[in-house]
Amino acid sequence: MRTRHLVACFACLLLAACTTAPEAKKEVPAEVKKAAPAEAKQESKSSVPDVFKVRFTTSKGPFVVEVHRDWAPLGVERFYQLVKDGFFNEARFFRVVPNFVVQFGIGANPKMTKKWDNAIQDDPVLRTNRAGSLTFATAGRNTRTTQLFINLRSNQSLDADGFAPFAQVIEGMNVVTSIYAGYGEQPDQEAITKRGNAYLNEHFPKLDYVKTATIE
């Protein structure tokens, strides 16, 4: 992962789909190891609304995001498919960095994670990573799959690194900021991918989670 400056390096390491240590470049993210990411099965663009809302009911309460397809069309199509498939239901908020991001999007069931383990192409960054914006995490170019983060502050430094916001929290930002942060970056993403909630419930039982995510 190319280092532009200290802030950008720290941000990218936090948001990449990799192991938990922010300073560690110990393992290459799983997505980067793929020789050629499979083509994502896209719904026809006509089936995805131009603007729609998704309500996340969580263990801390509800929050609502407003999604704009013209902000990042490919990301919005993938997000729409994931919500329709129930991908986020019971998924834990496994990485919380106060005053930076809340990250989630590894399936509660490893079978669900594997089902959607096919990367989509990047979108150009048309909106800034302001507080409350929802963005796909990446492990480099054209590696977006299912992981998302919500910006807890203005993270404009992420714009130049290709992180393209596609939605904005419009209700319940207080819920987002109250998500449990006690474990920081300890949960291991490879272990979550392989074992899902069985691993997290055993080692990180206080994590908050998505009960349901539904299109309104």
N, CA, C and O of each residue as an XYZ file, in Angstrom:
864
protein
N       0.857     -1.192      0.000
C       0.000      0.000      0.000
C       0.887      1.233      0.000
O       1.714      1.375      0.901
N       0.760      2.093     -0.927
C       1.646      3.229     -1.100
C       1.421      4.258     -0.010
O       0.275      4.582      0.301
N       2.499      4.785      0.586
C       2.408      5.770      1.652
C       2.544      7.160      1.084
O       3.581      7.499      0.514
N       1.513      7.975      1.229
C       1.582      9.358      0.769
C       2.121     10.249      1.875
O       2.999     11.077      1.631
N       1.606     10.090      3.084
C       2.074     10.815      4.257
C       1.562     10.064      5.463
O       0.806      9.101      5.334
N       1.983     10.515      6.656
C       1.682      9.750      7.864
C       0.208      9.549      8.089
O      -0.210      8.452      8.458
N      -0.607     10.589      7.876
C      -2.049     10.466      8.120
C      -2.679      9.511      7.135
O      -3.470      8.651      7.522
N      -2.339      9.652      5.865
C      -2.929      8.777      4.855
C      -2.548      7.332      5.096
O      -3.368      6.432      4.911
N      -1.299      7.098      5.513
C      -0.854      5.721      5.784
C      -1.656      5.114      6.908
O      -2.136      3.985      6.808
N      -1.803      5.898      8.021
C      -2.561      5.400      9.160
C      -3.995      5.097      8.771
O      -4.545      4.068      9.164
N      -4.610      6.003      7.989
C      -6.003      5.816      7.593
C      -6.173      4.586      6.734
O      -7.095      3.799      6.951
N      -5.296      4.407      5.759
C      -5.449      3.267      4.844
C      -5.293      1.952      5.568
O      -6.022      1.000      5.292
N      -4.336      1.884      6.505
C      -4.126      0.643      7.235
C      -5.327      0.313      8.098
O      -5.668     -0.857      8.274
N      -5.968      1.338      8.636
C      -7.155      1.106      9.448
C      -8.316      0.598      8.616
O      -9.082     -0.252      9.067
N      -8.449      1.110      7.412
C      -9.632      0.839      6.631
C      -9.483     -0.337      5.690
O     -10.479     -0.821      5.152
N      -8.289     -0.801      5.481
C      -8.102     -1.948      4.598
C      -8.633     -3.204      5.243
O      -8.681     -3.312      6.468
N      -9.038     -4.169      4.407
C      -9.516     -5.447      4.926
C      -8.318     -6.318      5.233
O      -7.942     -7.184      4.443
N      -7.721     -6.078      6.395
C      -6.503     -6.781      6.760
C      -6.552     -7.148      8.223
O      -7.608     -7.034      8.845
N      -5.413     -7.595      8.809
C      -5.376     -7.902     10.223
C      -5.403     -6.627     11.023
O      -5.343     -5.542     10.445
N      -5.494     -6.724     12.375
C      -5.924     -5.583     13.166
C      -4.859     -4.548     13.456
O      -5.211     -3.377     13.604
N      -3.577     -4.891     13.551
C      -2.578     -3.933     13.986
C      -2.421     -2.814     12.968
O      -2.102     -3.089     11.812
N      -2.640     -1.524     13.371
C      -2.609     -0.448     12.396
C      -1.242     -0.223     11.795
O      -1.136      0.180     10.636
N      -0.169     -0.479     12.574
C       1.150     -0.215     12.054
C       1.730     -1.405     11.317
O       2.778     -1.290     10.681
N       1.066     -2.541     11.393
C       1.642     -3.756     10.851
C       1.367     -3.899      9.379
O       0.234     -3.716      8.934
N       2.401     -4.228      8.609
C       2.247     -4.617      7.231
C       2.642     -6.089      7.146
O       3.313     -6.519      6.208
N       2.200     -6.859      8.167
C       2.664     -8.218      8.351
C       2.050     -9.174      7.355
O       2.699    -10.129      6.929
N       0.805     -8.930      6.978
C       0.138     -9.841      6.070
C      -0.498     -9.063      4.932
O      -1.036     -7.974      5.132
N      -0.434     -9.615      3.775
C      -1.115     -9.006      2.643
C      -2.594     -9.311      2.756
O      -2.956    -10.469      2.965
N      -3.471     -8.313      2.627
C      -4.915     -8.565      2.735
C      -5.352     -9.643      1.766
O      -4.798     -9.789      0.676
N      -6.368    -10.403      2.188
C      -6.840    -11.524      1.386
C      -7.221    -11.088     -0.010
O      -6.945    -11.794     -0.980
N      -7.869     -9.904     -0.126
C      -8.314     -9.475     -1.438
C      -7.141     -9.209     -2.375
O      -7.232     -9.450     -3.579
N      -6.029     -8.704     -1.810
C      -4.877     -8.380     -2.635
C      -4.244     -9.640     -3.188
O      -3.651     -9.608     -4.266
N      -4.359    -10.772     -2.456
C      -3.748    -12.021     -2.875
C      -4.441    -12.635     -4.082
O      -3.875    -13.499     -4.751
N      -5.656    -12.196     -4.362
C      -6.383    -12.787     -5.477
C      -5.753    -12.363     -6.788
O      -5.495    -11.180     -7.004
N      -5.507    -13.320     -7.657
C      -4.895    -13.012     -8.942
C      -5.823    -12.167     -9.809
O      -5.393    -11.210    -10.453
N      -7.095    -12.533     -9.813
C      -8.074    -11.797    -10.620
C      -9.424    -11.884     -9.935
O     -10.073    -12.928    -10.006
N      -9.883    -10.794     -9.254
C     -11.172    -10.834     -8.578
C     -12.284    -11.223     -9.536
O     -12.328    -10.771    -10.680
N     -13.175    -12.062     -9.051
C     -14.296    -12.507     -9.884
C     -15.212    -11.344    -10.197
O     -15.325    -10.400     -9.415
N     -15.857    -11.415    -11.331
C     -16.829    -10.391    -11.689
C     -18.014    -10.460    -10.754
O     -18.584    -11.532    -10.549
N     -18.395     -9.318    -10.179
C     -19.561     -9.291     -9.303
C     -20.824     -9.462    -10.128
O     -20.944     -8.917    -11.226
N     -21.765    -10.227     -9.586
C     -23.050    -10.381    -10.252
C     -23.911     -9.175     -9.922
O     -24.404     -9.046     -8.801
N     -24.089     -8.314    -10.871
C     -24.797     -7.069    -10.647
C     -26.273     -7.194    -10.993
O     -26.641     -7.844    -11.971
N     -27.122     -6.557    -10.168
C     -28.508     -6.418    -10.575
C     -28.558     -5.359    -11.675
O     -27.669     -4.512    -11.754
N     -29.551     -5.394    -12.492
C     -29.664     -4.369    -13.513
C     -29.801     -3.011    -12.844
O     -30.445     -2.884    -11.802
N     -29.193     -2.001    -13.446
C     -29.185     -0.685    -12.835
C     -30.598     -0.161    -12.617
O     -30.844      0.601    -11.682
N     -31.531     -0.571    -13.484
C     -32.893     -0.075    -13.351
C     -33.566     -0.565    -12.079
O     -34.550      0.025    -11.634
N     -33.044     -1.647    -11.483
C     -33.660     -2.188    -10.280
C     -33.168     -1.491     -9.017
O     -33.729     -1.693     -7.940
N     -32.133     -0.678     -9.139
C     -31.584      0.028     -7.982
C     -32.044      1.477     -8.028
O     -31.738      2.186     -8.986
N     -32.773      1.933     -7.013
C     -33.271      3.313     -7.032
C     -32.136      4.324     -7.072
O     -31.023      4.047     -6.624
N     -32.429      5.488     -7.608
C     -31.425      6.553     -7.640
C     -31.093      7.038     -6.235
O     -29.936      7.312     -5.915
N     -32.125      7.140     -5.402
C     -31.957      7.534     -3.998
C     -32.852      6.639     -3.155
O     -34.021      6.440     -3.486
N     -32.317      6.105     -2.082
C     -33.128      5.294     -1.171
C     -32.517      5.332      0.230
O     -31.373      5.748      0.416
N     -33.290      4.898      1.188
C     -32.842      4.899      2.580
C     -32.747      3.473      3.092
O     -33.524      2.602      2.701
N     -31.789      3.251      3.966
C     -31.646      1.962      4.643
C     -31.617      2.209      6.141
O     -30.835      3.015      6.644
N     -32.495      1.488      6.845
C     -32.546      1.590      8.301
C     -31.751      0.442      8.909
O     -32.038     -0.729      8.659
N     -30.758      0.788      9.702
C     -29.998     -0.185     10.471
C     -30.555     -0.197     11.894
O     -30.448      0.792     12.619
N     -31.141     -1.312     12.281
C     -31.555     -1.495     13.668
C     -30.422     -2.229     14.362
O     -30.075     -3.343     13.970
N     -29.840     -1.620     15.386
C     -28.653     -2.169     16.020
C     -28.886     -2.427     17.501
O     -29.929     -2.076     18.054
N     -27.907     -3.038     18.124
C     -27.976     -3.305     19.563
C     -27.927     -2.019     20.378
O     -28.202     -2.048     21.578
N     -27.586     -0.897     19.762
C     -27.579      0.396     20.439
C     -28.738      1.289     20.030
O     -28.899      2.387     20.563
N     -29.552      0.820     19.082
C     -30.647      1.630     18.574
C     -30.553      1.765     17.064
O     -29.642      1.212     16.448
N     -31.492      2.502     16.457
C     -31.520      2.602     14.984
C     -30.746      3.806     14.449
O     -30.620      4.839     15.106
N     -30.236      3.634     13.240
C     -29.780      4.783     12.479
C     -30.153      4.554     11.016
O     -30.316      3.418     10.568
N     -30.283      5.658     10.286
C     -30.738      5.596      8.895
C     -29.710      6.266      8.001
O     -29.205      7.345      8.311
N     -29.405      5.605      6.875
C     -28.532      6.218      5.874
C     -29.329      6.489      4.614
O     -30.206      5.714      4.233
N     -29.009      7.604      3.973
C     -29.596      7.925      2.673
C     -28.542      7.650      1.606
O     -27.426      8.168      1.663
N     -28.919      6.824      0.634
C     -27.987      6.334     -0.377
C     -28.235      7.059     -1.699
O     -29.382      7.234     -2.111
N     -27.156      7.479     -2.361
C     -27.255      8.194     -3.634
C     -26.448      7.446     -4.687
O     -25.222      7.366     -4.600
N     -27.132      6.905     -5.669
C     -26.447      6.102     -6.677
C     -25.462      6.917     -7.498
O     -24.434      6.394     -7.931
N     -25.764      8.197     -7.720
C     -24.854      8.996     -8.537
C     -23.565      9.354     -7.802
O     -22.624      9.839     -8.430
N     -23.495      9.128     -6.493
C     -22.251      9.373     -5.764
C     -21.204      8.298     -6.069
O     -20.015      8.595     -6.178
N     -21.654      7.054     -6.206
C     -20.738      5.929     -6.436
C     -21.562      4.746     -6.937
O     -21.901      3.863     -6.150
N     -21.893      4.709     -8.231
C     -22.862      3.742     -8.763
C     -22.544      2.282     -8.476
O     -23.434      1.527     -8.085
N     -21.316      1.876     -8.658
C     -20.975      0.470     -8.446
C     -21.067      0.093     -6.972
O     -21.531     -0.994     -6.628
N     -20.622      0.997     -6.106
C     -20.727      0.745     -4.674
C     -22.169      0.664     -4.217
O     -22.519     -0.179     -3.390
N     -23.010      1.542     -4.753
C     -24.424      1.538     -4.375
C     -25.101      0.253     -4.831
O     -25.908     -0.316     -4.095
N     -24.787     -0.204     -6.023
C     -25.393     -1.452     -6.499
C     -25.006     -2.622     -5.606
O     -25.849     -3.451     -5.265
N     -23.731     -2.691     -5.226
C     -23.313     -3.768     -4.318
C     -23.999     -3.649     -2.957
O     -24.474     -4.647     -2.414
N     -24.053     -2.451     -2.411
C     -24.691     -2.241     -1.115
C     -26.155     -2.646     -1.172
O     -26.649     -3.313     -0.263
N     -26.847     -2.256     -2.218
C     -28.257     -2.601     -2.393
C     -28.436     -4.121     -2.392
O     -29.338     -4.640     -1.735
N     -27.591     -4.821     -3.116
C     -27.660     -6.284     -3.171
C     -27.426     -6.909     -1.801
O     -28.118     -7.849     -1.409
N     -26.447     -6.378     -1.082
C     -26.126     -6.916      0.241
C     -27.295     -6.751      1.215
O     -27.640     -7.674      1.953
N     -27.893     -5.567      1.201
C     -29.026     -5.329      2.097
C     -30.192     -6.249      1.739
O     -30.807     -6.848      2.621
N     -30.494     -6.360      0.448
C     -31.598     -7.220      0.015
C     -31.373     -8.683      0.407
O     -32.328     -9.419      0.652
N     -30.111     -9.096      0.464
C     -29.774    -10.478      0.797
C     -29.660    -10.714      2.298
O     -29.419    -11.843      2.725
N     -29.827     -9.675      3.101
C     -29.713     -9.826      4.552
C     -28.291    -10.002      5.040
O     -28.064    -10.546      6.120
N     -27.326     -9.542      4.248
C     -25.926     -9.771      4.586
C     -25.539     -9.170      5.930
O     -24.792     -9.791      6.687
N     -26.026     -7.989      6.237
C     -25.570     -7.279      7.438
C     -26.267     -7.733      8.717
O     -25.842     -7.355      9.809
N     -27.311     -8.521      8.610
C     -28.037     -8.952      9.791
C     -27.144     -9.751     10.725
O     -26.534    -10.742     10.322
N     -27.073     -9.312     11.974
C     -26.263     -9.927     13.037
C     -24.765     -9.671     12.885
O     -23.980    -10.185     13.682
N     -24.349     -8.899     11.897
C     -22.928     -8.591     11.727
C     -22.462     -7.620     12.811
O     -23.172     -6.680     13.166
N     -21.267     -7.861     13.326
C     -20.705     -7.050     14.402
C     -19.976     -5.821     13.859
O     -19.438     -5.835     12.752
N     -19.974     -4.755     14.668
C     -19.111     -3.603     14.415
C     -17.759     -3.964     15.027
O     -17.519     -3.726     16.210
N     -16.885     -4.537     14.213
C     -15.700     -5.195     14.753
C     -14.495     -4.282     14.918
O     -13.528     -4.654     15.582
N     -14.535     -3.098     14.328
C     -13.417     -2.159     14.475
C     -13.977     -0.772     14.715
O     -14.691     -0.222     13.876
N     -13.645     -0.213     15.866
C     -14.118      1.128     16.208
C     -12.909      1.938     16.669
O     -12.275      1.615     17.674
N     -12.604      2.981     15.928
C     -11.513      3.884     16.272
C     -12.141      5.230     16.607
O     -12.547      5.952     15.696
N     -12.234      5.592     17.897
C     -12.899      6.840     18.279
C     -12.351      8.037     17.519
O     -11.150      8.156     17.278
N     -13.269      8.916     17.152
C     -12.939     10.132     16.397
C     -12.305      9.806     15.050
O     -11.555     10.614     14.502
N     -12.605      8.617     14.512
C     -12.124      8.258     13.175
C     -13.203      7.493     12.422
O     -13.907      8.082     11.602
N     -13.355      6.176     12.680
C     -14.328      5.380     11.938
C     -14.939      4.279     12.800
O     -14.365      3.853     13.803
N     -16.116      3.836     12.379
C     -16.738      2.596     12.828
C     -16.793      1.679     11.607
O     -17.327      2.060     10.566
N     -16.241      0.471     11.735
C     -16.155     -0.429     10.588
C     -16.920     -1.721     10.843
O     -16.922     -2.250     11.954
N     -17.576     -2.224      9.785
C     -18.340     -3.467      9.862
C     -18.463     -4.034      8.456
O     -17.982     -3.432      7.496
N     -19.115     -5.207      8.333
C     -19.339     -5.742      7.008
C     -18.669     -7.069      6.731
O     -18.462     -7.428      5.572
N     -18.320     -7.815      7.794
C     -17.960     -9.220      7.639
C     -19.155    -10.007      8.164
O     -19.637     -9.737      9.263
N     -19.633    -10.971      7.396
C     -20.875    -11.651      7.721
C     -20.841    -12.398      9.049
O     -19.802    -12.905      9.474
N     -22.005    -12.451      9.692
C     -22.133    -13.229     10.925
C     -21.865    -14.710     10.672
O     -21.349    -15.419     11.536
N     -22.224    -15.159      9.477
C     -22.021    -16.548      9.070
C     -20.943    -16.587      7.987
O     -21.064    -15.887      6.981
N     -19.892    -17.390      8.169
C     -18.829    -17.451      7.158
C     -19.335    -17.789      5.758
O     -18.742    -17.361      4.768
N     -20.415    -18.545      5.665
C     -20.955    -18.881      4.344
C     -21.440    -17.636      3.618
O     -21.302    -17.526      2.399
N     -22.009    -16.699      4.371
C     -22.468    -15.454      3.764
C     -21.287    -14.617      3.309
O     -21.321    -14.026      2.230
N     -20.246    -14.564      4.121
C     -19.047    -13.820      3.733
C     -18.456    -14.390      2.447
O     -18.095    -13.645      1.535
N     -18.362    -15.701      2.382
C     -17.792    -16.353      1.193
C     -18.652    -16.109     -0.043
O     -18.133    -15.928     -1.145
N     -19.968    -16.105      0.150
C     -20.882    -15.898     -0.975
C     -20.600    -14.590     -1.698
O     -20.694    -14.516     -2.923
N     -20.252    -13.557     -0.933
C     -20.072    -12.228     -1.506
C     -18.604    -11.843     -1.663
O     -18.284    -10.665     -1.829
N     -17.722    -12.818     -1.610
C     -16.295    -12.536     -1.719
C     -15.879    -12.412     -3.186
O     -15.040    -13.168     -3.675
N     -16.473    -11.460     -3.865
C     -16.066    -11.126     -5.223
C     -16.022     -9.607     -5.341
O     -16.992     -8.915     -5.033
N     -14.903     -9.118     -5.784
C     -14.641     -7.684     -5.733
C     -15.317     -6.930     -6.865
O     -15.559     -7.470     -7.945
N     -15.613     -5.673     -6.590
C     -16.160     -4.777     -7.607
C     -15.114     -3.726     -7.959
O     -14.173     -3.486     -7.201
N     -15.292     -3.112     -9.105
C     -14.368     -2.071     -9.552
C     -14.555     -0.806     -8.708
O     -15.596     -0.604     -8.083
N     -13.544      0.017     -8.708
C     -13.612      1.276     -7.976
C     -14.567      2.259     -8.650
O     -14.789      2.211     -9.860
N     -15.119      3.140     -7.840
C     -15.827      4.320     -8.318
C     -14.916      5.525     -8.134
O     -14.090      5.533     -7.222
N     -15.049      6.546     -8.982
C     -14.328      7.795     -8.711
C     -14.879      8.446     -7.445
O     -16.057      8.299     -7.119
N     -14.024      9.156     -6.747
C     -14.441      9.822     -5.507
C     -15.086     11.149     -5.867
O     -14.413     12.088     -6.293
N     -16.406     11.213     -5.689
C     -17.167     12.407     -6.043
C     -17.646     13.187     -4.824
O     -18.070     14.336     -4.949
N     -17.580     12.569     -3.650
C     -17.981     13.216     -2.406
C     -16.879     13.023     -1.373
O     -16.157     12.027     -1.404
N     -16.757     13.967     -0.472
C     -15.724     13.866      0.544
C     -16.164     12.944      1.680
O     -17.358     12.746      1.904
N     -15.196     12.392      2.384
C     -15.459     11.542      3.552
C     -15.726     12.424      4.772
O     -14.893     12.542      5.671
N     -16.877     13.021      4.778
C     -17.244     13.885      5.901
C     -17.861     13.041      7.009
O     -18.144     11.859      6.815
N     -18.067     13.654      8.172
C     -18.656     12.953      9.301
C     -20.017     12.387      8.916
O     -20.854     13.094      8.355
N     -20.235     11.111      9.221
C     -21.502     10.464      8.939
C     -21.602      9.828      7.574
O     -22.604      9.177      7.280
N     -20.601      9.991      6.726
C     -20.661      9.360      5.409
C     -20.302      7.881      5.510
O     -19.520      7.468      6.366
N     -20.896      7.095      4.607
C     -20.712      5.643      4.568
C     -19.908      5.297      3.324
O     -20.227      5.743      2.222
N     -18.852      4.491      3.512
C     -17.880      4.239      2.461
C     -17.422      2.787      2.529
O     -17.371      2.211      3.616
N     -17.090      2.187      1.394
C     -16.509      0.852      1.391
C     -15.042      0.904      1.816
O     -14.290      1.778      1.385
N     -14.647     -0.043      2.669
C     -13.233     -0.255      2.958
C     -12.601     -0.981      1.780
O     -13.281     -1.693      1.040
N     -11.303     -0.797      1.613
C     -10.602     -1.442      0.511
C      -9.297     -2.053      0.998
O      -8.831     -1.774      2.102
N      -8.717     -2.896      0.143
C      -7.382     -3.433      0.376
C      -6.498     -3.070     -0.811
O      -5.559     -3.798     -1.134
N      -6.792     -1.960     -1.453
C      -6.079     -1.554     -2.657
C      -7.063     -1.293     -3.779
O      -8.271     -1.241     -3.551
N      -6.562     -1.131     -4.964
C      -7.424     -0.813     -6.110
C      -8.350     -1.974     -6.446
O      -7.938     -3.134     -6.459
N      -9.616     -1.638     -6.717
C     -10.611     -2.598     -7.214
C     -10.756     -3.829     -6.309
O     -10.797     -4.959     -6.794
N     -10.832     -3.601     -5.000
C     -10.925     -4.712     -4.040
C     -12.151     -4.620     -3.134
O     -12.244     -5.364     -2.158
N     -13.081     -3.734     -3.430
C     -14.246     -3.591     -2.550
C     -15.127     -4.839     -2.616
O     -15.449     -5.330     -3.698
N     -15.507     -5.339     -1.449
C     -16.409     -6.498     -1.397
C     -17.613     -6.190     -0.510
O     -18.697     -5.916     -1.025
N     -17.443     -6.228      0.813
C     -18.584     -6.067      1.723
C     -18.301     -5.143      2.905
O     -19.238     -4.667      3.546
N     -17.051     -4.885      3.201
C     -16.746     -4.106      4.393
C     -17.017     -2.620      4.181
O     -16.708     -2.053      3.133
N     -17.601     -2.011      5.205
C     -17.976     -0.601      5.175
C     -17.431      0.105      6.398
O     -17.113     -0.529      7.405
N     -17.325      1.416      6.306
C     -17.041      2.204      7.505
C     -17.869      3.475      7.467
O     -18.203      3.998      6.404
N     -18.190      3.952      8.661
C     -18.869      5.231      8.838
C     -17.854      6.192      9.426
O     -17.233      5.902     10.449
N     -17.688      7.322      8.787
C     -16.752      8.324      9.283
C     -17.316      9.010     10.526
O     -18.451      9.487     10.527
N     -16.518      9.050     11.568
C     -16.943      9.696     12.803
C     -16.553     11.166     12.860
O     -16.937     11.889     13.780
N     -15.787     11.595     11.866
C     -15.376     12.991     11.754
C     -15.132     13.262     10.277
O     -15.322     12.374      9.445
N     -14.720     14.463      9.946
C     -14.320     14.759      8.579
C     -12.965     14.113      8.317
O     -11.958     14.478      8.923
N     -12.960     13.142      7.399
C     -11.727     12.436      7.041
C     -11.387     12.710      5.573
O     -11.282     11.788      4.764
N     -11.222     13.961      5.255
C     -10.976     14.348      3.868
C      -9.687     13.758      3.312
O      -9.538     13.622      2.097
N      -8.760     13.409      4.192
C      -7.494     12.831      3.731
C      -7.707     11.498      3.020
O      -6.846     11.060      2.256
N      -8.859     10.843      3.267
C      -9.137      9.563      2.622
C      -9.572      9.728      1.172
O      -9.510      8.775      0.395
N     -10.009     10.918      0.802
C     -10.518     11.130     -0.553
C      -9.459     10.812     -1.601
O      -9.747     10.155     -2.602
N      -8.248     11.274     -1.372
C      -7.176     11.090     -2.353
C      -6.729      9.642     -2.465
O      -6.040      9.277     -3.418
N      -7.114      8.811     -1.502
C      -6.728      7.400     -1.511
C      -7.800      6.504     -2.116
O      -7.707      5.279     -2.040
N      -8.819      7.114     -2.718
C      -9.791      6.335     -3.470
C     -10.992      5.845     -2.700
O     -11.749      5.025     -3.218
N     -11.199      6.315     -1.477
C     -12.361      5.902     -0.694
C     -13.553      6.762     -1.100
O     -13.585      7.962     -0.829
N     -14.532      6.137     -1.752
C     -15.649      6.870     -2.356
C     -16.924      6.736     -1.527
O     -17.555      5.680     -1.564
N     -17.326      7.761     -0.784
C     -18.579      7.704     -0.039
C     -19.771      7.534     -0.977
O     -19.779      8.053     -2.093
N     -20.780      6.796     -0.504
C     -21.973      6.578     -1.331
C     -23.266      6.835     -0.569
O     -24.348      6.745     -1.150
N     -23.175      7.152      0.721
C     -24.370      7.379      1.532
C     -24.009      8.253      2.720
O     -22.836      8.464      3.028
N     -25.052      8.758      3.383
C     -24.865      9.650      4.523
C     -25.853      9.285      5.630
O     -27.035      9.061      5.369
N     -25.365      9.228      6.848
C     -26.263      9.027      7.989
C     -27.126     10.270      8.139
O     -26.611     11.377      8.291
N     -28.444     10.084      8.095
C     -29.358     11.227      8.212
C     -30.169     11.176      9.496
O     -30.794     12.169      9.869
N     -30.172     10.036     10.178
C     -30.829      9.899     11.477
C     -29.989      8.966     12.345
O     -29.463      7.961     11.867
N     -29.870      9.311     13.621
C     -29.255      8.400     14.576
C     -27.739      8.435     14.625
O     -27.121      7.436     14.992
N     -27.119      9.552     14.267
C     -25.654      9.614     14.354
C     -25.197      9.448     15.793
O     -24.086      8.978     16.036
N     -26.031      9.822     16.747
C     -25.692      9.606     18.158
C     -25.592      8.119     18.472
O     -24.812      7.716     19.334
N     -26.378      7.306     17.777
C     -26.282      5.853     17.944
C     -24.934      5.361     17.418
O     -24.260      4.556     18.062
N     -24.556      5.851     16.253
C     -23.281      5.442     15.651
C     -22.112      5.778     16.572
O     -21.216      4.958     16.767
N     -22.123      6.978     17.134
C     -21.002      7.390     17.985
C     -20.987      6.666     19.329
O     -19.984      6.703     20.041
N     -22.096      6.006     19.681
C     -22.141      5.280     20.956
C     -21.797      3.799     20.816
O     -21.788      3.078     21.813
N     -21.518      3.334     19.607
C     -21.174      1.924     19.383
C     -19.925      1.570     20.180
O     -18.968      2.342     20.245
N     -19.955      0.394     20.779
C     -18.903     -0.017     21.719
C     -17.519      0.013     21.077
O     -17.289     -0.581     20.024
N     -16.597      0.726     21.743
C     -15.252      0.904     21.198
C     -14.177      0.286     22.082
O     -12.987      0.494     21.846
N     -14.585     -0.473     23.100
C     -13.638     -0.973     24.089
C     -12.584     -1.926     23.563
O     -11.509     -2.048     24.150
N     -12.880     -2.608     22.457
C     -11.902     -3.561     21.912
C     -11.005     -2.934     20.846
O     -10.056     -3.566     20.381
N     -11.301     -1.709     20.464
C     -10.471     -1.049     19.474
C     -10.346     -1.846     18.190
O     -11.331     -2.117     17.504
N      -9.105     -2.217     17.878
C      -8.818     -2.968     16.655
C      -8.368     -4.399     16.951
O      -7.721     -5.029     16.114
N      -8.702     -4.907     18.115
C      -8.245     -6.244     18.492
C      -8.842     -7.382     17.669
O      -8.105     -8.305     17.322
N     -10.125     -7.371     17.338
C     -10.681     -8.509     16.582
C      -9.917     -8.759     15.282
O      -9.647     -7.833     14.517
N      -9.580    -10.006     15.052
C      -8.808    -10.391     13.880
C      -9.739    -10.672     12.711
O     -10.609    -11.539     12.798
N      -9.557     -9.944     11.623
C     -10.490    -10.052     10.503
C     -10.435    -11.411      9.817
O     -11.457    -11.898      9.333
N      -9.269    -12.024      9.770
C      -9.177    -13.354      9.172
C      -9.983    -14.357      9.989
O     -10.663    -15.220      9.434
N      -9.902    -14.235     11.320
C     -10.665    -15.136     12.187
C     -12.166    -14.900     12.051
O     -12.948    -15.850     12.071
N     -12.571    -13.634     11.912
C     -13.992    -13.343     11.725
C     -14.465    -13.947     10.402
O     -15.538    -14.545     10.330
N     -13.656    -13.785      9.366
C     -14.010    -14.317      8.053
C     -14.195    -15.828      8.105
O     -15.114    -16.363      7.485
N     -13.332    -16.513      8.836
C     -13.373    -17.971      8.893
C     -14.439    -18.501      9.842
O     -15.049    -19.536      9.573
N     -14.672    -17.789     10.969
C     -15.547    -18.343     12.001
C     -16.776    -17.496     12.284
O     -17.701    -17.957     12.955
N     -16.803    -16.273     11.787
C     -17.964    -15.419     12.000
C     -18.199    -15.080     13.454
O     -17.258    -14.867     14.218
N     -19.473    -15.032     13.829
C     -19.826    -14.644     15.184
C     -19.403    -15.651     16.236
O     -19.315    -15.300     17.413
N     -19.140    -16.878     15.857
C     -18.658    -17.861     16.823
C     -17.346    -17.383     17.443
O     -17.140    -17.509     18.650
N     -16.476    -16.842     16.623
C     -15.204    -16.293     17.108
C     -15.430    -15.031     17.930
O     -14.860    -14.888     19.012
N     -16.256    -14.112     17.428
C     -16.452    -12.835     18.119
C     -17.191    -13.011     19.438
O     -16.842    -12.368     20.428
N     -18.197    -13.862     19.472
C     -18.927    -14.077     20.717
C     -18.043    -14.689     21.796
O     -18.228    -14.427     22.985
N     -17.089    -15.499     21.378
C     -16.185    -16.148     22.328
C     -15.158    -15.174     22.897
O     -14.857    -15.204     24.091
N     -14.626    -14.317     22.040
C     -13.509    -13.470     22.461
C     -13.873    -11.998     22.663
O     -13.185    -11.289     23.397
N     -14.935    -11.539     22.027
C     -15.306    -10.121     22.088
C     -16.819     -9.976     22.270
O     -17.502     -9.430     21.404
N     -17.332    -10.461     23.390
C     -18.791    -10.539     23.567
C     -19.501     -9.196     23.701
O     -20.724     -9.141     23.580
N     -18.773     -8.124     23.946
C     -19.416     -6.820     24.140
C     -19.623     -6.039     22.844
O     -20.180     -4.942     22.872
N     -19.191     -6.577     21.729
C     -19.338     -5.850     20.471
C     -20.805     -5.555     20.159
O     -21.665     -6.422     20.316
N     -21.080     -4.348     19.725
C     -22.415     -4.028     19.229
C     -22.572     -4.604     17.823
O     -21.590     -4.956     17.169
N     -23.829     -4.694     17.371
C     -24.071     -5.376     16.104
C     -25.338     -4.873     15.430
O     -26.186     -4.228     16.047
N     -25.438     -5.190     14.145
C     -26.628     -4.887     13.360
C     -27.647     -5.994     13.580
O     -27.352     -7.161     13.321
N     -28.829     -5.653     14.049
C     -29.895     -6.633     14.144
C     -30.491     -6.880     12.760
O     -30.579     -8.021     12.306
N     -30.892     -5.816     12.106
C     -31.410     -5.898     10.742
C     -31.029     -4.642      9.967
O     -30.847     -3.572     10.548
N     -30.914     -4.784      8.665
C     -30.743     -3.640      7.760
C     -31.804     -3.786      6.675
O     -31.841     -4.789      5.962
N     -32.653     -2.794      6.557
C     -33.791     -2.889      5.633
C     -33.928     -1.620      4.802
O     -33.653     -0.516      5.272
N     -34.356     -1.801      3.561
C     -34.584     -0.669      2.664
C     -35.944     -0.066      2.963
O     -36.940     -0.781      3.069
N     -35.979      1.239      3.096
C     -37.251      1.916      3.416
C     -37.881      2.511      2.160
O     -38.951      3.116      2.233
